[in-house]
Amino acid sequence: MTDRRRMHLVAYLKAGPNFSYPSTWRHPEATLDDLFDPGRWEHCARVLEAGLFDACFFADGLGIPDLYKGSYADYVGRGGQLTLVDPMVLLPQMARVTRHLGLGVTLSTSFTPAYTAARWLASLDLVSNGRAAWNVVTTGRDFEARNMGQPGLPPKDQRYDMADEVLEACDALWQGWDADALVLDRERGVFADAAKIRRADYEGRWVRTEGPLSVPRSPQVRPVLMQAGSSPRGRAFAARWAEVIFCTPATKADALAYRTDIRARMAAIGRDPDHCAVLPSVTVVLGETATIARDRAAFLESLVDPELVLAASSWSVVADLSRVEDAAALDAGGTNQGVQGHRDRMLQVARQKGISFAEAVRRPRDLLAGTPAQVADMMEDWFRAGACDGFILPPTVFPGTFEEVARLLVPELQRRGLYRTAYAGATLRENLRAG
């Protein structure tokens, strides 16, 4: 640890009514009339940039979860984490009104061809002047596979093998244009120097692409790569590729163990561990006094729909929790589905609170409620202990949570010397590494 370390903040977004804490769309201060208005996201981007956030990213999936009771009725009917607008439509609009904020999108390597992913992300990096990020997922649920025309998911290790090849192929495509390949010489009639544009000619076991990419070299060349690997194979993948890791540990000890393991894995393969920011997710509720913050948290808890909690937890652990009561039963059917991080967190919560798995999945995530100084105390404790490099912050009330963080929490972190007072770089990667 050095005194030069600065905390990183990344905003968790969903292009719908609700984020990671259930039922918050019901809060009277949550905006709903602007769900399809570009101004909703432009305002959000401006607020986050005013708060000097490193980036935001849209969590996403390929459909509406139908795991609970074998139906999507509760998840969509009660207002779960839905994607009502494709984030790739929203991010360029957010780029237009900002200059520094990183802009992340979730794309599945299991169902997005390498050429398509490389083209989308290079385009986003170009129009944002080097601020694109890719939250790389391998997809862990069969309903998403069915939506993409497949009967089910490939085995987990195969999905990660495919992901390695997709990223290798994307790299080959992104490297296909030299920085000076565009000539734009009107007098000589030379638009581009074809000698400085190359095919990828990538061929792996699962992925093939010829190239060249139609999009020229972007400012970052490769977008910043985000990941959330928790299984042994997922951690190996994250250690190879990730520059930002999104994790959901239940305790500081769990967070410290995770970050220590990831950094050791990176060092073992020759990557600089300081080139990856490990960011646990924390949901904050701020108040002018501790009592006000607790009252606000209690009101949010009063809005929670228990059936939506179970529907959301069913999505998380990839099991129908109307029928499954025990953690051991999750894999009883030999399913290949699952996201290890979500299951780990449920087990950590049960252990931490001394409750059963069945009780843990019926509870929404804990809220960190307090004054800006109290919330900063917890964040500083984790950060200085080496349990994290910063935090992923989902909102409870949108957009009010981000407005309060920018106005109240960020200045408190700055007073402690934990957070930047200005952006240091021109690209997202530069800002991440400057901290």
Buried (B, 14 or more C-beta within 10 A) or exposed (E): EEEEBBBBBBBBBBBBBBBBBBBBBBBEEBBEEEBEEBEBBBBBBBBBBBBBBBBBBBBBBBBBBBBBBEBBBBBBEBBBBBBEBEBBEBBBBBBEBBEBBBBBBBBBBBBBBBBEBBBBBBBBBBBBBBBBBBBBBBBBBBBBBBBEEBEEBBEBEBBBBBBBBBBBBBBBBBBBBBEEBBEEEEEEEEEBBEEBBBEBEBEBEBBBBEBBBBBBBBBBBBBBBBBBBBBEBBBBBBBBBBBBBBBBBBBBEBBBEBBBBBBEBBEEEEBEBEEBBBBBBBBBBBBEEEEBBBBBBEEBBEBBBEBBBBBBBBBBBBBBBBEBEEBEEBBEEEBBBBBBBBBBBBBBBBBBEEEEBEEBBBBBBBBBBBBBEBBBEBBBEBBBBBBBBBBBBBBBBBBBBBBBBBBBBBBBBBEBEBBBEEBBBBBBBBBBBEB
